[in-house]
Amino acid sequence: MMFFINHVQTYCNVNQKGKEMNEFIEQFDRYFVCDDCALDALKCELEAKVKELNGKYPKVKEITFSSFRDDCRSGQFSVKVENDDYKPVCSMSYKVVKGFYSFGEGHFALENRQEGGEL
């Protein structure tokens, strides 16, 4: 399956750790992710960045990474201060790409992903 990162949300932070995390995650806004393997790699990269920043700023409260996937059609990666829902740092939402529209040689084409198939 192909995914589209449809929303990156960052929150105002008072420390450098949060600022660096926000700058890192913003680079992925409106990206296509080509398959499940690439999505897993992105997840690992975000987890590694959280670990790196926690090591770089040990005196500041720890940030935690979490992920959620809803019935294989959408999902979200979140970073929070000490896993507190009321202290978000940033989040990234993604959706499965249903299809794509293309224009060619005098005709229009709309490609749809068959259930269980690939683009």
C-alpha positions in Angstrom: 0.0 0.0 0.0 1.1 3.6 -0.6 0.5 6.2 2.1 0.2 10.0 2.1 1.3 12.1 5.1 -1.7 14.4 5.1 -1.1 16.4 8.3 1.9 17.4 10.4 1.0 19.2 13.6 3.6 21.0 15.7 3.1 22.8 19.0 4.9 25.7 20.5 7.6 24.6 22.8 9.7 26.4 25.4 12.8 24.3 25.0 15.3 23.4 22.4 14.4 19.7 22.5 10.8 20.3 21.4 12.0 22.8 18.8 14.4 20.3 17.2 11.8 17.6 17.2 9.3 19.9 15.4 11.8 20.9 12.8 12.6 17.3 12.1 9.0 16.1 11.7 7.9 19.1 9.6 10.2 18.0 6.8 7.8 15.0 6.1 4.6 17.1 5.6 2.7 16.1 2.4 5.1 13.3 1.6 4.2 10.0 -0.1 5.4 6.8 1.6 5.7 4.1 -1.0 4.9 1.0 1.0 4.5 -0.6 4.4 8.3 -1.2 4.7 9.0 2.5 4.1 6.3 3.4 6.7 8.0 1.1 9.2 11.4 2.8 8.4 9.9 6.2 8.9 8.5 5.0 12.3 12.0 3.8 13.3 13.5 7.0 12.2 11.1 9.0 14.4 11.8 6.7 17.3 15.6 7.1 16.8 15.2 10.9 16.7 13.3 10.9 20.0 16.0 8.7 21.6 18.7 11.0 20.2 17.1 14.1 21.6 16.5 12.5 25.0 20.2 11.7 25.1 21.2 15.1 23.9 19.0 16.9 26.5 19.0 14.6 29.6 18.1 17.4 32.1 14.9 18.2 30.3 11.7 16.1 30.7 11.8 13.0 28.5 9.7 12.9 25.3 8.0 9.7 24.2 7.0 8.3 20.8 3.7 6.5 20.1 2.0 5.2 17.0 -1.6 4.3 16.2 -3.0 2.6 13.1 -6.7 2.5 12.4 -7.9 -0.5 10.3 -5.1 -0.1 7.8 -6.6 3.0 6.2 -5.0 5.7 8.4 -2.7 6.2 11.3 -0.8 8.7 13.4 2.7 9.0 15.0 2.8 11.2 18.1 5.5 12.7 20.3 4.6 13.9 23.8 6.3 15.0 27.0 6.4 12.0 29.3 3.6 10.3 27.3 1.1 12.9 28.6 -1.8 13.6 26.2 -2.0 17.1 27.5 1.6 17.9 26.7 2.0 17.2 22.9 5.2 18.1 21.1 4.1 17.1 17.5 2.1 14.5 15.5 2.0 13.2 12.0 -1.1 11.7 10.4 -1.2 9.5 7.3 -3.7 7.8 5.1 -3.7 5.1 2.5 -3.7 6.4 -1.1 -6.8 5.2 -2.8 -5.7 5.9 -6.3 -4.3 8.5 -8.5 -5.5 10.6 -11.4 -3.5 11.1 -14.5 -4.0 12.8 -17.9 -2.6 11.3 -21.1 -2.8 11.4 -24.9 -6.3 12.8 -25.2 -7.9 10.8 -22.4 -8.3 10.8 -18.6 -7.5 7.9 -16.4 -8.3 7.3 -12.8 -6.4 4.4 -11.3 -8.0 2.8 -8.2 -6.4 0.4 -5.8 -8.4 -2.9 -5.8 -9.2 -4.2 -2.3 -6.1 -6.1 -1.2 -4.1 -5.1 -4.3 -1.5 -2.6 -5.1 -1.6 0.5 -7.3 
